[in-house]
Amino acid sequence: MARSKNSDFIDIKSTLNRYLSKWYWFVISAVVCVALGFLFIKVKQPEYAVKANVLISQQKEGMADAMGALSDLFGSDGYVEDEIFMISSHSLYAQVAKELRLNVEHKVHTGFIGYYHAYPEYPVDVVAPQGLADTLRNSVSFKISVSGEGKANIEAKYRRKTVAKAKKVSLPYNIDTPVGQFTVMTTPHYPSGESVTTKITFSGYDAAAESLDLNVHNEIASKRSNVISLSINTTNPDYGKDVLNDIIEKYNLRAVSQKNNQGELTANFLNNRIDLVSKELTQAETNVEQYKKLHNIVDVATESAFQTKKRARLEEELLAAETQLEIISLTTDFLRDPANAFNLFPMTVDNEALQANIQSYNDIILARNELIKTASPQNEYLRQMEDRIKALRANILESTYKQRQSAEIALRDVKREMNSLENSLGGIPEQEREYRNLYRQLSIKSEIYMFLLKRSEENAIILANAAPKGLIIDEAYTLSEPLGLSKKMILLLAFCFGLVIPPIFFASRKLIYNRFESREDVERVTDVPILGEMCIDKSGSRLVVGEDATTSSAELFRLMRTNLLFILNDARDKVVLITSTEPGEGKSFISLNLAASMALLGNKVLLIGMDVRRPQLARYLGINPRYGLTQYLSNQNLSLNDIIVKAPETAGLDVIVAGPVPPNPAELLLSEKVDSMFAELRNIYDYIIVDTAPIGSVSDTFTLNRLADASIYVCRANHTSLSALESVNEIYEQHRLKKLSLVINGTNSGKSYGYHSKQ
């Protein structure tokens, strides 16, 4: 069927024609949307992207690289991913908020464009009790309006509830709130003599830090780089620059402070050991001096001829063994001291395995010191790390015990061999041997003292040259173009949106109301022949057909008349039933004017109002006959001449109005008198147009089908539902009405035929 065929595609041409007929809706929509676009551009403050780039140093530089394991005291190489957490930590953001006073947000009203973010200058400020920002959990907001005379209206809200008000007060003014007393005052930037409206929100530093965490974005510039890129989107570029620059500054200060703290701990340890060794060295020098005086030794450097090469080697070995034993003793003392439980180990030993353990111990200590800044003492990972430190310290201490035993054994072996050699050399004076022992102790203390002095100087140099971990590549800068769409693009999108709204509206309305709008819509859902269309008539007249009428409506009725005559192709075809689905679709209007149009051809035409439940013809024609159809059918004394009247203004057209509404309309229309009446009227008139009841309400029209030669179903655009047209399909397919055709009422079809109404 044609219905299914047409449903498979969209008739683009008809759709475009339908939309073009409503061009004014597109113009109105586009103008409104463009106007809203202009308003949006005026009201919305442009938002800018502020960025900064920081290079994270991961390599040891300069002297620190050459100073050995002790340089680990000043920080470990952190991964860039870890540094992102450091630079965006809550504590760092809280410091930034406190320094820049970001917990107090000022928005100043500027008339048409609403409020703007005022920073760093603002006309009015609020001062809170000292320390409140450190503990405040919920923000306090103030709306302050200051007149040109300096009188202020103040409204304070806490937890979205008004907690205090003041009207026409002079500034400064103290206002009490549930969290304390605030002082509202003007600033040096207040415009004297002008009225000002501002909104001020006072929050705690923690809340301000959380806000920064949401607004500031940190990311690695690329996977292979050590650069952290910081950015913030804001309507106030000065605010964004200050925030990013201060974040970088606080990050670097924290890194330098961390290095300096470690260096100071090492310096204190070295200074204490230097003082102790210095006293021991002084005592050793005193012992040598006293021994010389006691034994009158002048030149102890004189060597006997019998000192062999072996003695020199043994003495060197003895000196090295005793030095190593002393260093191990220092190491043991350091590990045993509880005060050094989490301090970095400052010594180096000759044993590679032990030195590797010491290096691992220092790395874990540094990691623990870094973690404790942001983690609580109850942190599980922190406790695990401290357990590892204790276990590693115990392991190192056990290794030093073994190393000490080995050193003592080596020292005993050297001494035993030395004693054996000296016993064999009985010519060496006893005092010389004693002197050598004293001198050896002096050399050991001197070596240790020089070692500690060297490390102390290295530590001092590193402290003096402590550099920030983050090298600033780009200080905070603002991108030249604002974020979002440009003004031209906004207006273009608004214009396009304005063009899209009408089709969406029409399509949505069609889906919701389920009404057809044009002839093409009707043709897509029904196979019933279309007799014609009738445009919307704005003349206000019920009868639009006349001898000299040239309006669109009149021409369409002539076209409709021509098509009807093709249907009534037999001389015996005279009776035409006109119906609709429900009242209000123009059935009586079509009946009246179609009958008048047939009469204009010189035919003798009768228009019968058989919608006896809601008669309209008498009102349409402005007539009030004495008798109507219902009276004729129920009264045997009335004849047809009693109910037939001449239609005003139309020659050749007679009318039978419905008359009073009967109590039994269905039975009345089924009476034999109706059949005899039509039989008589067929002999009198050329055409009989019958205005019947709507088929969607009652079955009167179907009962009259026995008398008809053709039927016209009137549907109205934007009124008749598509489901009603589906029911017409069933009537047509089941032949319940003879020669059924459609008339589409209420369309814009007049223009499509080239006619223009003069009404």
WOZIFEN-V585022 format. One record per residue. N is the residue number from 0. RES is the residue in one letter. OMEGA is omega in whole degrees, -180 to 180 (* if undefined). D_FIRST is the distance of its C-alpha to the first C-alpha in Angstrom with 1 decimal. Layout:
# WOZIFEN-V585022
n/res/omega/d_first
N/RES/OMEGA/D_FIRST
N/RES/OMEGA/D_FIRST
This chain:
# WOZIFEN-V585022
n/res/omega/d_first
0/M/-179/0.0
1/A/-178/3.8
2/R/180/5.3
3/S/180/5.7
4/K/-178/6.5
5/N/-179/8.9
6/S/-177/10.4
7/D/-179/11.8
8/F/179/14.4
9/I/178/16.7
10/D/-175/17.2
11/I/-178/21.0
12/K/-179/21.9
13/S/178/20.4
14/T/179/22.0
15/L/179/25.3
16/N/179/25.2
17/R/180/24.7
18/Y/179/27.7
19/L/178/29.8
20/S/178/29.6
21/K/-176/31.3
22/W/-177/33.8
23/Y/176/36.7
24/W/178/35.5
25/F/180/35.7
26/V/-179/39.2
27/I/-179/40.4
28/S/-180/39.2
29/A/180/40.7
30/V/-180/44.0
31/V/-178/44.3
32/C/177/43.6
33/V/177/46.1
34/A/176/48.6
35/L/176/48.2
36/G/176/48.6
37/F/180/51.9
38/L/178/53.0
39/F/179/52.3
40/I/-179/54.3
41/K/-174/57.2
42/V/-175/57.2
43/K/176/56.6
44/Q/-179/59.8
45/P/180/59.4
46/E/-176/59.9
47/Y/176/61.9
48/A/177/62.4
49/V/-175/66.1
50/K/174/67.1
51/A/-178/70.3
52/N/-177/71.1
53/V/176/73.9
54/L/-180/75.3
55/I/-179/76.4
56/S/179/79.7
57/Q/-177/79.8
58/Q/174/82.9
59/K/-174/86.6
60/E/170/88.4
61/G/-174/91.9
62/M/-178/94.8
63/A/180/92.7
64/D/-176/91.5
65/A/-173/95.1
66/M/174/96.5
67/G/-173/95.2
68/A/-177/93.8
69/L/179/95.2
70/S/177/92.5
71/D/180/90.0
72/L/-171/91.5
73/F/175/89.7
74/G/178/86.1
75/S/178/83.8
76/D/-180/81.1
77/G/174/77.9
78/Y/-178/74.4
79/V/178/72.3
80/E/178/69.8
81/D/-179/72.6
82/E/176/73.8
83/I/178/70.4
84/F/178/71.0
85/M/-175/74.5
86/I/179/73.5
87/S/-179/70.8
88/S/-179/72.8
89/H/-178/72.9
90/S/179/76.7
91/L/178/76.5
92/Y/178/73.8
93/A/177/76.0
94/Q/178/78.9
95/V/180/76.8
96/A/-179/75.6
97/K/-178/79.2
98/E/-178/80.6
99/L/-179/78.0
100/R/-178/77.6
101/L/178/73.9
102/N/177/73.8
103/V/-178/74.1
104/E/-179/71.0
105/H/174/71.4
106/K/-175/68.5
107/V/-179/69.6
108/H/-178/67.5
109/T/175/67.2
110/G/-169/65.3
111/F/-175/61.9
112/I/175/61.1
113/G/-176/62.2
114/Y/175/64.5
115/Y/-179/65.6
116/H/-178/67.4
117/A/178/71.1
118/Y/-1/73.1
119/P/-178/76.0
120/E/179/77.1
121/Y/-172/76.2
122/P/-176/77.8
123/V/-179/78.2
124/D/173/78.9
125/V/180/79.5
126/V/-176/82.3
127/A/174/82.0
128/P/-177/84.8
129/Q/178/86.2
130/G/-178/84.5
131/L/-177/81.5
132/A/180/79.0
133/D/-174/80.2
134/T/-175/79.2
135/L/-178/76.5
136/R/179/73.3
137/N/-177/71.2
138/S/175/71.1
139/V/-178/72.6
140/S/-179/70.8
141/F/169/72.4
142/K/-172/71.1
143/I/176/73.9
144/S/-179/73.9
145/V/-180/77.2
146/S/179/77.9
147/G/178/79.8
148/E/178/82.9
149/G/179/82.7
150/K/-173/81.6
151/A/169/79.0
152/N/-174/76.5
153/I/174/75.9
154/E/-179/73.3
155/A/179/73.5
156/K/177/70.9
157/Y/-174/71.3
158/R/176/68.4
159/R/177/66.2
160/K/178/68.5
161/T/-177/70.8
162/V/-180/74.4
163/A/177/76.5
164/K/174/76.5
165/A/-177/79.0
166/K/174/78.9
167/K/178/80.9
168/V/178/83.2
169/S/179/85.2
170/L/4/84.7
171/P/-177/85.8
172/Y/178/84.8
173/N/-179/84.8
174/I/-176/81.9
175/D/177/81.9
176/T/179/79.0
177/P/-179/78.7
178/V/179/79.4
179/G/-178/82.3
180/Q/178/83.5
181/F/177/81.9
182/T/178/83.5
183/V/-176/81.3
184/M/174/82.9
185/T/178/82.3
186/T/177/82.7
187/P/-178/84.4
188/H/179/81.0
189/Y/-180/80.5
190/P/-175/80.0
191/S/177/82.8
192/G/-180/82.0
193/E/176/78.2
194/S/-176/75.9
195/V/172/74.2
196/T/-177/71.5
197/T/174/71.1
198/K/-178/69.7
199/I/178/71.9
200/T/-180/70.9
201/F/-178/73.8
202/S/174/72.9
203/G/-180/74.9
204/Y/179/75.5
205/D/178/73.5
206/A/178/70.4
207/A/178/71.0
208/A/177/71.2
209/E/178/67.9
210/S/177/66.3
211/L/-180/67.7
212/D/178/66.4
213/L/-171/62.9
214/N/-178/63.2
215/V/-178/65.4
216/H/179/63.7
217/N/179/65.7
218/E/176/64.6
219/I/-175/66.1
220/A/175/65.6
221/S/-174/64.8
222/K/-176/65.3
223/R/-178/68.4
224/S/176/70.1
225/N/-176/72.4
226/V/173/71.1
227/I/179/69.7
228/S/178/67.5
229/L/180/67.5
230/S/176/65.1
231/I/177/64.3
232/N/-175/61.8
233/T/175/63.4
234/T/180/63.4
235/N/-177/67.2
236/P/179/68.3
237/D/178/71.9
238/Y/-179/71.1
239/G/179/69.1
240/K/-179/72.0
241/D/-179/74.7
242/V/-177/72.7
243/L/180/72.1
244/N/-179/75.7
245/D/176/77.2
246/I/180/75.2
247/I/-180/76.5
248/E/-180/80.0
249/K/178/80.0
250/Y/180/78.7
251/N/178/81.5
252/L/179/84.1
253/R/-180/83.1
254/A/179/83.3
255/V/180/86.7
256/S/178/88.0
257/Q/179/87.0
258/K/-179/88.9
259/N/179/91.9
260/N/178/92.0
261/Q/179/92.1
262/G/180/94.7
263/E/176/96.9
264/L/179/96.9
265/T/179/98.0
266/A/179/100.7
267/N/179/102.1
268/F/-179/102.3
269/L/-179/104.0
270/N/178/106.5
271/N/179/107.5
272/R/178/108.1
273/I/179/110.0
274/D/-179/112.3
275/L/-179/113.0
276/V/178/113.6
277/S/178/115.7
278/K/179/118.0
279/E/179/118.3
280/L/178/118.9
281/T/179/121.6
282/Q/179/123.2
283/A/178/123.2
284/E/178/124.8
285/T/178/127.4
286/N/179/128.2
287/V/-179/128.7
288/E/180/130.9
289/Q/179/133.0
290/Y/178/133.4
291/K/-179/134.7
292/K/-178/137.2
293/L/-176/138.3
294/H/177/139.0
295/N/179/140.0
296/I/-180/137.3
297/V/-176/137.2
298/D/-180/135.2
299/V/-177/132.9
300/A/-179/131.1
301/T/-178/133.9
302/E/177/132.7
303/S/-178/135.0
304/A/-175/135.4
305/F/177/134.3
306/Q/-176/130.7
307/T/179/128.6
308/K/-179/125.1
309/K/180/124.0
310/R/179/125.1
311/A/179/123.1
312/R/180/119.9
313/L/179/120.5
314/E/177/121.0
315/E/178/117.7
316/E/179/116.0
317/L/179/117.7
318/L/180/116.6
319/A/-179/113.0
320/A/-180/113.0
321/E/178/114.4
322/T/180/112.0
323/Q/179/109.0
324/L/179/110.4
325/E/178/110.8
326/I/178/107.2
327/I/177/106.0
328/S/177/108.1
329/L/179/106.5
330/T/179/103.1
331/T/179/104.0
332/D/180/105.4
333/F/-177/102.2
334/L/-179/100.0
335/R/-176/102.2
336/D/-180/102.2
337/P/-179/99.5
338/A/-179/99.3
339/N/-175/97.6
340/A/-178/95.0
341/F/175/92.1
342/N/180/94.0
343/L/-180/93.5
344/F/-170/96.0
345/P/-171/98.1
346/M/170/100.1
347/T/179/99.7
348/V/-177/101.3
349/D/-178/102.1
350/N/-176/100.2
351/E/-179/96.7
352/A/179/95.1
353/L/179/96.6
354/Q/177/95.6
355/A/177/92.0
356/N/179/92.0
357/I/179/93.5
358/Q/178/90.8
359/S/178/88.0
360/Y/179/89.9
361/N/-180/89.9
362/D/-179/86.2
363/I/178/85.3
364/I/179/87.7
365/L/179/85.9
366/A/178/82.5
367/R/179/83.8
368/N/178/85.3
369/E/-177/81.9
370/L/-174/79.9
371/I/178/82.4
372/K/-176/81.6
373/T/-177/78.1
374/A/178/78.3
375/S/180/80.0
376/P/-179/83.0
377/Q/-179/80.9
378/N/-176/78.3
379/E/-179/77.8
380/Y/179/77.6
381/L/180/80.8
382/R/177/82.7
383/Q/-180/81.6
384/M/179/82.8
385/E/175/86.2
386/D/178/86.5
387/R/180/86.0
388/I/-180/88.6
389/K/-180/91.1
390/A/-179/90.5
391/L/179/90.9
392/R/178/94.0
393/A/179/95.5
394/N/179/94.6
395/I/-179/96.3
396/L/178/99.3
397/E/179/99.7
398/S/179/99.5
399/T/176/102.1
400/Y/179/104.3
401/K/180/104.0
402/Q/179/104.5
403/R/179/107.6
404/Q/179/109.0
405/S/-180/108.5
406/A/179/110.1
407/E/178/113.0
408/I/179/113.5
409/A/-180/113.4
410/L/178/115.9
411/R/179/118.2
412/D/-180/118.1
413/V/180/119.0
414/K/-180/121.7
415/R/179/123.1
416/E/180/123.2
417/M/179/124.7
418/N/178/127.3
419/S/-180/128.1
420/L/-177/128.6
421/E/177/130.6
422/N/178/132.8
423/S/179/133.5
424/L/-176/134.5
425/G/-178/137.4
426/G/-177/138.7
427/I/-179/136.0
428/P/-179/137.6
429/E/-179/136.0
430/Q/179/135.5
431/E/178/133.5
432/R/179/131.1
433/E/179/130.8
434/Y/180/130.2
435/R/177/127.5
436/N/179/125.7
437/L/-179/125.9
438/Y/178/124.7
439/R/176/121.8
440/Q/178/120.7
441/L/-180/121.0
442/S/179/118.8
443/I/180/116.1
444/K/180/116.0
445/S/179/115.9
446/E/180/113.0
447/I/-179/111.0
448/Y/179/111.9
449/M/177/110.8
450/F/-180/107.5
451/L/178/106.7
452/L/180/107.8
453/K/179/105.5
454/R/179/102.5
455/S/179/103.4
456/E/177/103.4
457/E/179/100.1
458/N/180/98.5
459/A/180/100.0
460/I/-179/98.6
461/I/177/95.1
462/L/-179/95.3
463/A/-176/96.4
464/N/179/93.5
465/A/-177/90.7
466/A/178/87.5
467/P/-178/84.1
468/K/-179/81.5
469/G/177/78.7
470/L/-176/79.3
471/I/175/77.5
472/I/178/75.5
473/D/169/73.8
474/E/-176/74.9
475/A/179/72.1
476/Y/-177/70.3
477/T/175/67.3
478/L/-172/64.4
479/S/-177/64.3
480/E/178/60.6
481/P/178/59.3
482/L/177/56.7
483/G/-175/53.0
484/L/175/51.2
485/S/-179/53.0
486/K/180/52.9
487/K/-179/50.8
488/M/178/48.3
489/I/180/48.2
490/L/179/47.5
491/L/178/44.9
492/L/178/43.1
493/A/178/43.5
494/F/179/41.9
495/C/178/39.0
496/F/177/38.6
497/G/178/38.6
498/L/-177/35.7
499/V/-175/33.7
500/I/-178/34.4
501/P/178/32.3
502/P/179/29.0
503/I/-180/29.8
504/F/-179/30.7
505/F/-180/27.6
506/A/180/25.4
507/S/179/27.5
508/R/-180/27.6
509/K/179/23.8
510/L/-176/23.7
511/I/-175/26.6
512/Y/176/25.9
513/N/180/22.1
514/R/175/21.9
515/F/-176/19.8
516/E/-174/22.0
517/S/178/20.3
518/R/-180/17.8
519/E/177/15.9
520/D/-180/15.7
521/V/-178/14.3
522/E/-180/11.6
523/R/-175/10.6
524/V/-178/10.4
525/T/177/9.4
526/D/-179/7.7
527/V/179/11.3
528/P/180/13.2
529/I/-178/15.9
530/L/-179/19.3
531/G/179/21.3
532/E/176/22.8
533/M/-179/26.3
534/C/178/28.4
535/I/-179/30.9
536/D/-176/34.0
537/K/-177/37.3
538/S/-177/39.7
539/G/-179/40.1
540/S/178/40.0
541/R/180/37.8
542/L/-176/37.9
543/V/-179/36.8
544/V/177/36.4
545/G/-178/39.7
546/E/-175/41.4
547/D/-178/42.2
548/A/179/39.5
549/T/-179/38.0
550/T/177/36.4
551/S/-179/32.9
552/S/-179/32.1
553/A/-179/33.6
554/E/179/31.7
555/L/176/28.4
556/F/177/29.2
557/R/178/30.2
558/L/178/26.8
559/M/179/25.1
560/R/-180/27.6
561/T/180/26.7
562/N/180/23.0
563/L/179/24.0
564/L/175/26.4
565/F/179/23.6
566/I/179/21.9
567/L/-172/25.3
568/N/178/25.9
569/D/-178/28.2
570/A/-179/31.8
571/R/179/31.4
572/D/-176/28.5
573/K/-171/30.5
574/V/180/29.4
575/V/175/26.8
576/L/177/26.2
577/I/-177/25.7
578/T/178/24.9
579/S/179/23.7
580/T/-176/23.4
581/E/178/26.9
582/P/177/30.0
583/G/-179/30.4
584/E/175/27.1
585/G/-178/29.0
586/K/-178/28.1
587/S/177/31.6
588/F/179/32.0
589/I/-179/29.0
590/S/-177/30.3
591/L/-175/33.8
592/N/176/33.1
593/L/177/30.4
594/A/179/33.1
595/A/179/35.7
596/S/177/33.7
597/M/-179/33.3
598/A/-180/37.0
599/L/177/37.9
600/L/-179/37.0
601/G/178/39.8
602/N/174/37.8
603/K/-170/39.2
604/V/177/36.7
605/L/176/37.0
606/L/-177/35.5
607/I/175/35.7
608/G/-179/35.6
609/M/169/34.2
610/D/-170/33.6
611/V/-180/36.9
612/R/177/36.6
613/R/-176/36.6
614/P/-178/37.6
615/Q/-172/37.4
616/L/-179/37.9
617/A/180/41.7
618/R/179/41.9
619/Y/-176/39.6
620/L/-179/41.8
621/G/-179/45.0
622/I/180/46.2
623/N/-179/47.7
624/P/-179/47.9
625/R/-177/50.3
626/Y/177/47.8
627/G/-175/44.1
628/L/-177/41.4
629/T/178/42.3
630/Q/179/45.9
631/Y/-177/45.2
632/L/-178/43.3
633/S/-177/45.9
634/N/-178/49.0
635/Q/-176/49.9
636/N/-179/52.4
637/L/177/49.9
638/S/179/48.5
639/L/-180/45.5
640/N/179/48.0
641/D/-175/49.1
642/I/-180/45.7
643/I/177/44.4
644/V/177/45.5
645/K/176/45.2
646/A/178/43.0
647/P/173/45.2
648/E/-179/44.7
649/T/179/42.2
650/A/178/43.6
651/G/-179/41.8
652/L/175/40.0
653/D/-175/41.1
654/V/168/40.2
655/I/-179/40.4
656/V/-174/40.4
657/A/-178/39.5
658/G/-180/43.1
659/P/-180/44.3
660/V/-178/42.1
661/P/177/42.8
662/P/-177/43.2
663/N/-174/40.8
664/P/-177/37.9
665/A/179/35.5
666/E/-179/38.1
667/L/-178/39.2
668/L/178/35.7
669/L/-177/35.5
670/S/180/38.9
671/E/-180/39.6
672/K/177/41.2
673/V/-180/37.8
674/D/-179/36.7
675/S/179/40.0
676/M/-179/39.8
677/F/178/36.5
678/A/179/37.8
679/E/-178/40.8
680/L/179/39.0
681/R/-180/36.7
682/N/-176/40.0
683/I/-170/41.2
684/Y/176/38.3
685/D/-180/35.9
686/Y/179/33.1
687/I/179/33.0
688/I/-175/31.1
689/V/175/30.9
690/D/-174/30.8
691/T/-179/29.6
692/A/177/29.7
693/P/-178/26.9
694/I/179/24.5
695/G/-177/24.7
696/S/-176/28.4
697/V/-178/29.2
698/S/-176/27.8
699/D/-176/29.8
700/T/-180/26.9
701/F/179/25.4
702/T/-180/28.8
703/L/-179/29.0
704/N/179/25.8
705/R/-176/28.1
706/L/-170/29.9
707/A/173/27.0
708/D/179/25.5
709/A/-179/22.8
710/S/178/21.8
711/I/178/21.4
712/Y/-178/20.4
713/V/174/22.3
714/C/-174/21.4
715/R/178/23.8
716/A/180/23.4
717/N/179/25.1
718/H/-179/25.5
719/T/-179/22.4
720/S/177/20.9
721/L/177/17.4
722/S/176/17.7
723/A/177/18.5
724/L/176/15.3
725/E/178/13.5
726/S/176/15.9
727/V/177/15.0
728/N/179/11.4
729/E/179/13.3
730/I/-179/15.6
731/Y/-178/13.2
732/E/-179/11.5
733/Q/177/15.1
734/H/180/16.5
735/R/174/19.3
736/L/-175/19.9
737/K/175/20.2
738/K/-176/18.4
739/L/174/17.2
740/S/-175/16.9
741/L/167/17.6
742/V/-178/20.7
743/I/-177/21.0
744/N/173/24.7
745/G/179/26.9
746/T/175/25.4
747/N/-173/27.5
748/S/-178/25.8
749/G/-178/29.2
750/K/-179/30.3
751/S/178/27.3
752/Y/177/28.4
753/G/-180/31.9
754/Y/179/33.4
755/H/-176/35.8
756/S/176/37.0
757/K/-173/40.7
758/Q/*/40.7
